[in-house]
Amino acid sequence: MKITDLFVRTGNAIAAQAPDALMVAGAGAVSYGVYLVSVPAGYIVAGAFLLVGGWLLAQGSR
C-alpha cells in the first residue's frame, strides 16, 4: 500500500464522518447558547437533542 492510498482512504473516512460531527457540534453550540440565557432550559434543550438523536439512530437501524 502506498502512502497516497493511505491519505485517500483517510480523507474519505473523514469526509464520511464530517456531517455527523458538524451536527453534534451544532447541537452543542445551541444547547450552550440556551444555557447562557437560562441554565435549566439549556439542560432541557440538550436532553431534547439527545432524545431526537437516539430516535434517529433507532430509526436508521430498522
N, C-alpha and C positions, 0 to 999 in steps of 0.2 A: 504494500500500500504506500502510495506516495503521500508526501506531506500536503500537497494540494488537494488530494482526495479527502484528507482529514479536515482541512479547512472548509471544503464544500459541505461535507456532512455536518460539521459543527454549525455552520451558517444556516443550513436547512433546519437543524434542530432548534436553534434559537428563533428562527422565523416562525416555526410552528407553535412555539410557546409564547411568543410576544403578545398576541391578543389577550390571552388569559392573564398574563402578568399585568398588562395595562388595565384590564377591568378590575383586578384586585386592588391595584394602586389607586384607581379612581374611586372605588368604594371606600377605601381607607381615607382618602382625602375628603370625601363628602362627609363621612362619619366624624372625622376630626373637626371639620368646619362647623358642623351642628353642635359638637361637643363644646366648642369655644363659645357658642351662643347660650347653650343650656346643657349642663352635664348629663342629666337624666335622658334628655332627648338624644344626645349623642350615643348613649348606650342602646337606646331603643332602635335607632337607625342602624347601628352596627349589627344588632341582633336580627333585624329585618333583612339586611343584606345576607347574613349567614343562612337564614331560613330560605330565602329565594335561591341562593347558590346551591344549597343542599337539594332543594326541589328540582332545580335544573339538572344537577348531576344524576339524580334518581331517574328523571325522565330520559336522559341520554343513555342509561344502561338498559333500557327496555328494547 
